[in-house]
């Protein structure tokens, strides 16, 4: 999971080098499935952050 988060941050940096001056719409977030559940994330370029907006525990 940590590797996937690092990958998302690197991708955001590569596409949006100057995050705080970014004026376009933010890229779409997505879902990442992990053992026992999933989480939903959103990239907010101007904040230079990847936010986790929902964690779902499926009880596997």
C-alpha positions in Angstrom: 0.0 0.0 0.0 2.8 2.4 0.8 4.4 1.7 -2.5 1.2 2.5 -4.3 0.9 5.8 -2.4 4.5 6.7 -3.4 3.7 5.9 -7.0 0.7 8.2 -6.9 2.8 11.0 -5.5 5.5 10.5 -8.1 3.0 10.5 -10.9 1.4 13.7 -9.6 4.8 15.4 -9.4 5.7 14.4 -12.9 2.5 15.8 -14.4 2.1 18.9 -12.3 5.6 20.2 -11.4 4.4 23.5 -10.1 1.5 22.3 -8.0 0.7 25.6 -6.2 0.4 27.5 -9.5 -1.8 24.8 -11.1 -5.1 26.3 -12.4 -6.7 23.4 -14.3 -9.0 20.8 -12.9 -7.5 18.2 -10.6 -6.9 14.7 -12.0 -9.4 12.0 -11.2 -8.9 10.1 -8.0 -9.5 6.4 -7.8 -9.9 3.2 -5.8 -7.1 1.0 -4.6 -8.0 -2.5 -3.4 -5.9 -3.8 -0.5 -6.1 -7.0 1.5 -9.4 -6.8 3.5 -10.9 -3.8 1.8 -10.1 -0.7 -0.3 -9.6 3.0 -0.1 -10.6 5.9 -2.3 -8.2 8.7 -3.0 -8.3 12.2 -4.6 -5.3 14.1 -5.9 -5.4 17.9 -5.2 -2.6 19.4 -7.1 -2.8 23.0 -5.7 -2.4 21.5 -2.2 0.3 19.2 -3.4 -1.5 16.4 -1.6 -3.1 13.0 -2.2 -6.1 12.7 0.1 -7.7 9.4 1.3 -11.4 10.2 1.2 -12.8 6.8 2.2 -11.6 3.6 3.7 -13.8 0.5 3.3 -13.2 -2.6 5.4 -14.7 -5.6 3.8 -13.7 -8.1 6.4 -11.9 -10.6 4.3 
